[in-house]
Amino acid sequence: MILNGGYRSFDAEREVPRLKDRRITRLATLLLVLLNVGLFAFVWLSYYNSYAFRAHRPEGAVGAIAVYYIIYRWLSKLYRGYAIASSSIEETVLSQFISFGIADLALYIASILLRRYYVSVLPGAVTVAMQLAGSTLIIWLMKRYMLRHIKPSPTLLVYGGAVDREQAQRFIGRLTQKYAHLFSVERVVSERDTEQVLSGIEACDATIFMEIDLRHRAAYMEQCLEHRKVFFFVPEFADIICRGCTVKNFLDTPLMRYDYSYEKRRSYVVKRACDIVFSLLFLILLSPVMLAAAIAVHLEDGGPVFYRQERVTLGGRTFSIWKFRSMVVDAERFGAVPATENDPRITRVGRLLRKTRIDELPQMINILLGHMSFVGPRPERILHVALYEQQVPEFKYRLRVKGGLTGYAQVYGKYNTSPEDKLKLDMLYIENQSLLLDFKLVMLTIKIMFRPESTEGFDEARSEHINRQDREGNEDA
């Protein structure tokens, strides 16, 4: 579930903070655009423009600045580089750095191609440093002002279904750990306590429904709408399936048809062509990195360089996935135990390979051979698929498309995200997949490579629980 700031409140006393929230975000956006586009325009006009264009320099300068603006703005929105209210300072600065960094690099390469020989990178590098310093200062000042003057929204959490109060409290802990400046969970109520839920909806600015019965949810949502309150809910399987439907007006009664969009062959042909071209390109360009990684893995303990593991992909077919070995040779002598945060089985080289995602690079071979795609649900181990399908029967839905190197769950989830949440994230991809979405997810993967939390391991208790289930599954088999 992705939670965003900037929601509406119709309580007169609470409307002012929300309006301030929007004004601050808009002001920060304006300042960041003026700073980054302005600095680029200055260095381009004073240095690169004369190299790039021998004639029509004024027109060329306007065109270059316009292209830069479009690239920078699109990337900033994609990476949520203006989401100061709902992101940490570090994450927002990182988003801005990637956005203007890619835009600067693109125009620098363009100047070289137009000039047809090397142009000094130094003026551009100085500009990037100034952009980073200025953006950091703006984001820090705006965030500080927000934290001092914007109050978090009083929030009601309604839980139900298989979720108990303890699980609800754990969810609140995760929510407030990152979004305490947006949400202040003041009431936690079971869906069965109708009177408390209704009074909570009226008293709070926002309501979060956590896996409650559909009939209860419909009734409580109606109350939220009546009181014009913001609400969030954890989607059910049917909610996500409906995203793959289109409205058909055969009668005066609205009908929705499920389109099986993931079976469109034409888009798969284009996607497969892209997989072949880019996997070959990356294998060639990254071959020095892969060679260095292979040497480092072997030199540390003299063991094998690669690690192979059977995974499940489209239609339940299995294949051997390739990785650089990041653990000791006998890491799974007692069974397949998920990695924990400070797992002693991970080697020194392996820790670096995992942090930088270099251990995943051999999977370019899998992509080239057609076992995987660049984008899709992450292929799971054979035993884990059987285990997850017992716990969540809908898990087999992920096998309707080819597995991928990166995907929706990898971008918006983490290594230790629960199977249920991974399924929902992957289903959102399956029901909305397109080449444009694939491109966005690839671009977003660049950002998560710099986020350590995305590789965060399971805690010891969760790892042992999964390992125990694996052993039981082996015994049943």
C-alpha positions as CSV (number, residue, x, y, z in Angstrom):
1,M,0.0,0.0,0.0
2,I,1.4,3.3,-1.0
3,L,0.4,6.2,1.2
4,N,0.5,9.8,-0.1
5,G,0.2,13.1,1.7
6,G,-1.9,16.1,0.7
7,Y,-5.4,14.8,1.5
8,R,-8.5,16.9,2.2
9,S,-10.1,17.8,5.4
10,F,-13.3,19.7,5.7
11,D,-12.9,20.6,9.4
12,A,-12.4,24.4,9.4
13,E,-9.8,24.2,12.2
14,R,-7.8,21.6,10.3
15,E,-8.1,23.0,6.8
16,V,-5.3,25.5,7.4
17,P,-2.5,23.0,8.0
18,R,-3.6,21.0,4.8
19,L,-3.5,24.2,2.7
20,K,-0.1,25.1,4.1
21,D,1.1,21.6,3.2
22,R,0.1,22.2,-0.4
23,R,1.5,25.7,-0.5
24,I,4.9,24.5,0.9
25,T,5.1,21.7,-1.6
26,R,4.3,24.0,-4.5
27,L,6.8,26.6,-3.4
28,A,9.5,23.9,-2.9
29,T,8.7,22.5,-6.4
30,L,9.0,26.0,-7.9
31,L,12.3,26.7,-6.2
32,L,13.8,23.3,-7.2
33,V,12.8,23.8,-10.8
34,L,14.2,27.3,-10.9
35,L,17.4,26.2,-9.3
36,N,18.1,23.1,-11.3
37,V,16.9,24.3,-14.7
38,G,18.5,27.8,-14.1
39,L,21.9,26.3,-13.3
40,F,21.7,24.1,-16.3
41,A,20.7,27.0,-18.5
42,F,23.6,29.0,-17.2
43,V,26.3,26.4,-17.9
44,W,24.8,25.5,-21.2
45,L,24.7,29.1,-22.5
46,S,28.1,30.0,-21.1
47,Y,29.9,26.8,-22.2
48,Y,28.3,23.9,-24.0
49,N,26.0,25.7,-26.4
50,S,28.9,27.1,-28.4
51,Y,30.3,23.6,-28.8
52,A,27.1,21.9,-29.6
53,F,25.8,24.4,-32.2
54,R,28.0,26.2,-34.7
55,A,25.0,27.8,-36.3
56,H,21.5,28.7,-35.1
57,R,22.9,29.0,-31.5
58,P,19.9,30.9,-30.0
59,E,17.4,28.3,-31.3
60,G,19.7,25.5,-30.2
61,A,20.0,26.9,-26.7
62,V,16.2,27.2,-26.4
63,G,15.7,23.7,-27.7
64,A,18.4,22.2,-25.3
65,I,16.9,24.0,-22.3
66,A,13.4,22.8,-23.2
67,V,14.6,19.2,-23.6
68,Y,16.4,19.4,-20.3
69,Y,13.2,20.8,-18.6
70,I,11.1,18.0,-19.9
71,I,13.5,15.2,-18.9
72,Y,14.1,16.7,-15.4
73,R,10.4,17.3,-14.7
74,W,9.3,13.9,-15.9
75,L,12.0,12.1,-13.8
76,S,11.3,14.3,-10.7
77,K,7.6,13.2,-10.9
78,L,8.5,9.6,-11.6
79,Y,10.9,9.5,-8.6
80,R,8.6,11.6,-6.4
81,G,11.3,14.2,-6.2
82,Y,8.8,16.9,-5.0
83,A,7.1,14.7,-2.4
84,I,8.7,16.5,0.6
85,A,5.7,15.9,2.9
86,S,5.6,12.1,2.4
87,S,9.3,11.3,2.0
88,S,12.4,11.7,4.1
89,I,14.9,14.4,3.3
90,E,17.5,11.8,2.2
91,E,15.0,10.1,-0.1
92,T,13.8,13.4,-1.7
93,V,17.4,14.6,-2.2
94,L,18.3,11.2,-3.8
95,S,15.3,11.5,-6.1
96,Q,16.3,15.0,-7.1
97,F,19.9,14.0,-7.6
98,I,19.0,11.1,-9.9
99,S,16.5,13.4,-11.9
100,F,18.8,16.3,-12.6
101,G,21.8,13.9,-12.9
102,I,20.3,11.9,-15.7
103,A,19.1,15.1,-17.4
104,D,22.5,16.7,-17.2
105,L,24.2,13.5,-18.5
106,A,21.7,13.2,-21.4
107,L,22.4,16.8,-22.5
108,Y,26.2,16.4,-22.0
109,I,26.2,13.3,-24.2
110,A,24.1,15.2,-26.8
111,S,26.7,18.0,-26.9
112,I,29.4,15.5,-27.6
113,L,27.4,13.8,-30.4
114,L,26.6,17.2,-31.9
115,R,30.2,18.3,-31.7
116,R,31.6,14.9,-32.6
117,Y,34.5,15.0,-30.2
118,Y,35.1,15.2,-26.5
119,V,33.8,18.2,-24.6
120,S,35.1,18.8,-21.1
121,V,32.9,17.4,-18.3
122,L,34.3,19.7,-15.6
123,P,31.7,22.6,-16.1
124,G,28.9,20.1,-16.0
125,A,30.3,18.3,-12.9
126,V,30.6,21.7,-11.1
127,T,27.0,22.4,-12.0
128,V,25.8,19.0,-10.7
129,A,27.6,19.7,-7.4
130,M,25.9,23.1,-7.2
131,Q,22.5,21.6,-8.0
132,L,22.9,19.0,-5.3
133,A,23.9,21.5,-2.7
134,G,21.1,23.9,-3.6
135,S,18.5,21.2,-3.8
136,T,19.6,19.7,-0.4
137,L,19.3,23.2,1.2
138,I,15.8,23.8,-0.2
139,I,14.5,20.4,0.7
140,W,15.9,20.6,4.2
141,L,14.5,24.1,4.9
142,M,11.0,23.1,3.6
143,K,10.9,19.9,5.5
144,R,11.9,21.6,8.7
145,Y,9.2,24.2,8.2
146,M,6.6,21.4,7.5
147,L,7.6,19.4,10.6
148,R,7.2,22.5,12.8
149,H,4.0,23.9,11.4
150,I,2.0,21.0,9.9
151,K,0.2,18.7,12.3
152,P,-0.3,15.0,11.4
153,S,-3.8,14.0,10.6
154,P,-5.8,12.3,13.4
155,T,-6.3,8.8,11.9
156,L,-8.6,5.8,12.6
157,L,-7.4,2.3,11.9
158,V,-10.1,-0.3,11.4
159,Y,-8.9,-3.9,11.3
160,G,-10.7,-7.2,10.6
161,G,-10.6,-10.5,8.8
162,A,-7.4,-12.5,9.8
163,V,-5.8,-9.4,11.2
164,D,-5.8,-9.2,15.0
165,R,-5.0,-6.2,17.2
166,E,-1.4,-7.1,17.6
167,Q,-0.9,-7.3,13.8
168,A,-2.7,-3.9,13.5
169,Q,-0.3,-2.4,16.1
170,R,2.7,-3.7,14.1
171,F,1.3,-2.1,11.0
172,I,0.9,1.2,12.9
173,G,4.5,0.9,14.0
174,R,5.7,0.6,10.4
175,L,3.4,3.4,9.3
176,T,4.5,5.9,11.9
177,Q,8.1,5.0,11.6
178,K,8.2,6.6,8.2
179,Y,5.0,8.8,8.1
180,A,4.6,10.0,11.7
181,H,4.5,13.6,10.4
182,L,1.5,12.7,8.3
183,F,-0.5,10.2,10.4
184,S,-1.3,10.2,14.0
185,V,-3.2,7.0,14.7
186,E,-5.4,7.9,17.6
187,R,-7.9,5.0,17.5
188,V,-7.6,1.3,16.6
189,V,-10.9,-0.4,16.4
190,S,-12.2,-3.8,15.3
191,E,-14.6,-3.8,12.3
192,R,-17.2,-5.5,14.6
193,D,-17.4,-2.5,17.0
194,T,-19.7,-0.6,14.7
195,E,-20.4,2.2,17.1
196,Q,-16.7,2.9,17.7
197,V,-15.9,2.8,14.0
198,L,-18.7,5.3,13.1
199,S,-17.7,7.7,15.9
200,G,-14.0,7.4,14.9
201,I,-14.8,8.2,11.3
202,E,-16.6,11.4,12.3
203,A,-13.8,12.4,14.8
204,C,-10.7,11.7,12.6
205,D,-9.5,13.2,9.4
206,A,-8.4,9.9,7.8
207,T,-9.4,6.2,8.1
208,I,-7.4,3.2,7.1
209,F,-9.3,-0.1,6.6
210,M,-7.1,-3.1,7.1
211,E,-8.5,-6.3,5.5
212,I,-12.1,-5.9,6.8
213,D,-15.2,-7.7,5.5
214,L,-16.4,-6.3,2.2
215,R,-19.9,-5.6,3.5
216,H,-18.5,-3.7,6.5
217,R,-16.1,-1.9,4.3
218,A,-18.8,-0.7,1.9
219,A,-20.9,0.6,4.8
220,Y,-18.0,2.4,6.5
221,M,-16.8,3.9,3.2
222,E,-20.3,5.3,2.7
223,Q,-19.9,7.0,6.1
224,C,-16.5,8.4,5.0
225,L,-18.0,9.8,1.9
226,E,-21.0,11.3,3.8
227,H,-18.6,13.1,6.2
228,R,-16.2,13.9,3.3
229,K,-13.2,12.2,5.0
230,V,-10.2,10.6,3.4
231,F,-9.9,6.8,3.6
232,F,-7.4,4.2,2.6
233,F,-7.9,0.4,2.3
234,V,-5.8,-2.7,1.8
235,P,-7.2,-4.1,-1.5
236,E,-8.6,-7.6,-1.8
237,F,-7.9,-9.9,-4.7
238,A,-11.2,-8.9,-6.4
239,D,-10.3,-5.2,-6.1
240,I,-7.2,-5.6,-8.1
241,I,-8.8,-7.9,-10.7
242,C,-11.3,-5.1,-11.4
243,R,-8.4,-3.0,-12.6
244,G,-8.1,-5.3,-15.6
245,C,-11.8,-4.6,-16.6
246,T,-13.3,-2.3,-19.1
247,V,-16.9,-0.9,-19.1
248,K,-19.2,-2.2,-21.8
249,N,-22.4,-0.3,-22.5
250,F,-24.5,-3.1,-24.0
251,L,-27.5,-2.2,-21.9
252,D,-28.6,0.6,-19.7
253,T,-27.1,-1.5,-16.9
254,P,-23.3,-1.0,-16.6
255,L,-21.4,-4.1,-17.4
256,M,-17.7,-4.7,-16.7
257,R,-15.7,-7.2,-18.8
258,Y,-12.4,-8.7,-17.7
259,D,-10.0,-8.4,-20.6
260,Y,-7.1,-10.8,-19.9
261,S,-4.7,-8.1,-21.0
262,Y,-1.7,-10.1,-20.0
263,E,-2.4,-12.5,-23.0
264,K,-1.9,-9.8,-25.7
265,R,0.7,-11.5,-28.0
266,R,1.8,-8.4,-29.9
267,S,3.1,-6.6,-26.8
268,Y,5.0,-9.8,-25.8
269,V,6.8,-9.8,-29.2
270,V,8.1,-6.3,-28.6
271,K,8.9,-7.0,-25.0
272,R,10.9,-10.1,-26.0
273,A,12.8,-8.1,-28.7
274,C,13.7,-5.5,-26.0
275,D,14.9,-8.2,-23.7
276,I,17.2,-9.7,-26.3
277,V,18.7,-6.4,-27.4
278,F,19.2,-4.9,-23.9
279,S,20.5,-8.1,-22.3
280,L,23.1,-8.4,-25.0
281,L,24.0,-4.8,-24.6
282,F,24.3,-5.0,-20.8
283,L,26.3,-8.2,-21.0
284,I,28.8,-6.5,-23.2
285,L,29.0,-3.1,-21.4
286,L,29.1,-4.7,-17.9
287,S,31.5,-7.5,-18.7
288,P,34.4,-5.8,-16.9
289,V,32.3,-5.4,-13.8
290,M,31.2,-9.1,-14.0
291,L,34.7,-10.3,-14.5
292,A,35.9,-8.3,-11.5
293,A,33.1,-9.7,-9.4
294,A,33.8,-13.3,-10.5
295,I,37.5,-12.9,-9.5
296,A,36.6,-11.3,-6.1
297,V,34.2,-14.1,-5.3
298,H,36.7,-16.9,-6.1
299,L,39.6,-15.2,-4.4
300,E,37.8,-14.8,-1.1
301,D,37.3,-18.5,-0.3
302,G,38.3,-20.4,-3.4
303,G,34.7,-21.6,-3.9
304,P,32.6,-21.5,-7.1
305,V,31.8,-18.2,-8.6
306,F,28.2,-18.8,-9.5
307,Y,25.2,-20.0,-7.6
308,R,22.3,-21.7,-9.3
309,Q,18.9,-22.3,-8.0
310,E,15.6,-23.7,-9.5
311,R,12.9,-21.1,-9.9
312,V,9.4,-21.1,-11.3
313,T,8.2,-18.9,-14.1
314,L,5.4,-18.6,-16.7
315,G,2.9,-21.5,-16.6
316,G,4.8,-23.2,-13.8
317,R,7.8,-23.9,-15.9
318,T,11.1,-24.2,-14.0
319,F,14.6,-23.0,-14.8
320,S,18.0,-22.5,-13.2
321,I,18.5,-18.9,-12.2
322,W,22.1,-17.6,-12.1
323,K,23.7,-15.3,-9.5
324,F,27.2,-14.5,-8.3
325,R,27.6,-16.5,-5.1
326,S,27.2,-14.2,-2.1
327,M,27.2,-16.7,0.8
328,V,29.6,-19.4,2.0
329,V,29.7,-22.6,0.0
330,D,27.7,-24.7,2.4
331,A,25.2,-22.0,3.3
332,E,22.1,-24.2,2.8
333,R,23.4,-27.5,4.3
334,F,20.5,-27.3,6.8
335,G,17.9,-26.2,4.3
336,A,17.0,-23.0,2.5
337,V,17.0,-20.4,5.2
338,P,16.0,-16.8,4.1
339,A,18.8,-14.2,4.7
340,T,18.5,-12.1,7.8
341,E,19.8,-8.6,8.3
342,N,23.2,-9.5,9.6
343,D,23.4,-13.0,8.3
344,P,26.8,-14.6,9.1
345,R,26.6,-16.8,6.0
346,I,27.0,-13.8,3.7
347,T,30.7,-13.3,2.8
348,R,32.4,-9.9,2.8
349,V,32.4,-9.8,-1.0
350,G,28.9,-11.1,-1.0
351,R,27.7,-8.3,1.2
352,L,29.0,-5.7,-1.3
353,L,27.6,-7.6,-4.2
354,R,24.1,-7.7,-2.6
355,K,24.2,-4.0,-1.6
356,T,25.1,-3.0,-5.2
357,R,22.9,-5.7,-6.9
358,I,25.9,-6.9,-8.8
359,D,25.1,-10.4,-7.7
360,E,22.0,-10.3,-10.0
361,L,23.9,-9.4,-13.2
362,P,24.4,-13.1,-14.4
363,Q,20.6,-13.2,-14.8
364,M,21.2,-11.2,-18.0
365,I,22.0,-14.7,-19.4
366,N,18.6,-16.0,-18.2
367,I,16.9,-13.0,-19.9
368,L,18.8,-13.6,-23.1
369,L,17.8,-17.3,-23.1
370,G,14.1,-16.4,-22.5
371,H,13.8,-17.8,-19.0
372,M,13.0,-14.4,-17.6
373,S,12.2,-10.9,-18.7
374,F,13.6,-7.6,-17.5
375,V,10.3,-6.7,-15.8
376,G,7.9,-9.1,-14.2
377,P,7.0,-10.9,-10.9
378,R,10.2,-12.1,-9.2
379,P,10.5,-15.9,-9.8
380,E,10.2,-17.9,-6.6
381,R,11.8,-21.1,-5.5
382,I,9.8,-24.3,-6.3
383,L,9.2,-25.1,-2.7
384,H,8.2,-21.6,-1.8
385,V,5.6,-21.5,-4.6
386,A,4.0,-24.6,-3.2
387,L,4.1,-23.2,0.3
388,Y,2.7,-19.8,-0.6
389,E,-0.1,-21.4,-2.7
390,Q,-1.2,-23.3,0.4
391,Q,-1.3,-20.1,2.4
392,V,-2.6,-17.8,-0.3
393,P,-4.3,-19.8,-3.2
394,E,-4.3,-16.8,-5.4
395,F,-0.4,-16.9,-5.4
396,K,-0.5,-19.0,-8.6
397,Y,-1.9,-15.9,-10.4
398,R,1.7,-14.6,-10.6
399,L,2.6,-17.5,-13.0
400,R,0.4,-16.1,-15.7
401,V,3.3,-13.9,-16.9
402,K,7.0,-14.5,-17.2
403,G,9.2,-13.8,-14.2
404,G,11.4,-10.7,-14.2
405,L,14.7,-9.3,-13.0
406,T,12.8,-6.4,-11.5
407,G,9.2,-5.7,-11.0
408,Y,6.4,-3.9,-9.2
409,A,7.1,-5.7,-5.9
410,Q,10.8,-5.1,-6.1
411,V,10.3,-1.4,-6.7
412,Y,7.5,-0.8,-4.1
413,G,8.2,-3.6,-1.7
414,K,11.3,-4.9,0.0
415,Y,13.2,-8.2,0.3
416,N,11.2,-9.1,3.4
417,T,7.8,-8.0,2.2
418,S,5.2,-10.7,3.1
419,P,4.1,-13.1,0.3
420,E,0.5,-11.7,0.5
421,D,1.7,-8.1,-0.1
422,K,4.1,-9.2,-2.8
423,L,1.2,-10.9,-4.6
424,K,-0.9,-7.8,-4.5
425,L,1.9,-5.7,-5.8
426,D,2.6,-8.1,-8.6
427,M,-1.1,-8.4,-9.5
428,L,-1.2,-4.6,-9.8
429,Y,1.6,-5.0,-12.4
430,I,-0.1,-7.9,-14.2
431,E,-3.4,-6.0,-14.5
432,N,-1.8,-2.8,-15.7
433,Q,1.2,-4.0,-17.6
434,S,2.4,-2.1,-20.7
435,L,5.8,-1.3,-22.3
436,L,5.5,2.2,-20.7
437,L,5.0,0.7,-17.3
438,D,7.9,-1.6,-17.9
439,F,10.1,1.4,-18.8
440,K,9.0,3.3,-15.6
441,L,9.8,0.3,-13.4
442,V,13.2,-0.1,-15.0
443,M,13.9,3.6,-14.3
444,L,12.6,3.3,-10.7
445,T,14.9,0.4,-10.2
446,I,17.8,2.8,-10.5
447,K,16.5,4.6,-7.4
448,I,16.0,1.5,-5.3
449,M,19.6,0.4,-5.9
450,F,20.6,3.3,-3.6
451,R,18.0,2.4,-0.9
452,P,19.4,-0.1,1.7
453,E,16.0,-0.8,3.1
454,S,15.0,-2.5,-0.2
455,T,17.6,-5.3,0.6
456,E,16.7,-5.5,4.3
457,G,16.6,-9.1,5.4
458,F,14.1,-11.0,7.5
459,D,14.3,-10.8,11.2
460,E,15.5,-14.0,13.0
461,A,12.0,-15.0,14.1
462,R,10.5,-14.6,10.6
463,S,13.4,-16.4,9.0
464,E,13.1,-19.4,11.3
465,H,9.3,-19.5,10.7
466,I,9.8,-19.7,7.0
467,N,12.6,-22.3,7.4
468,R,10.3,-24.5,9.6
469,Q,7.5,-24.3,7.0
470,D,10.0,-25.3,4.3
471,R,11.1,-28.4,6.3
472,E,7.4,-29.3,6.9
473,G,6.8,-28.9,3.1
474,N,9.8,-31.3,2.4
475,E,8.4,-33.9,4.8
476,D,5.0,-33.7,3.2
477,A,6.5,-34.1,-0.2
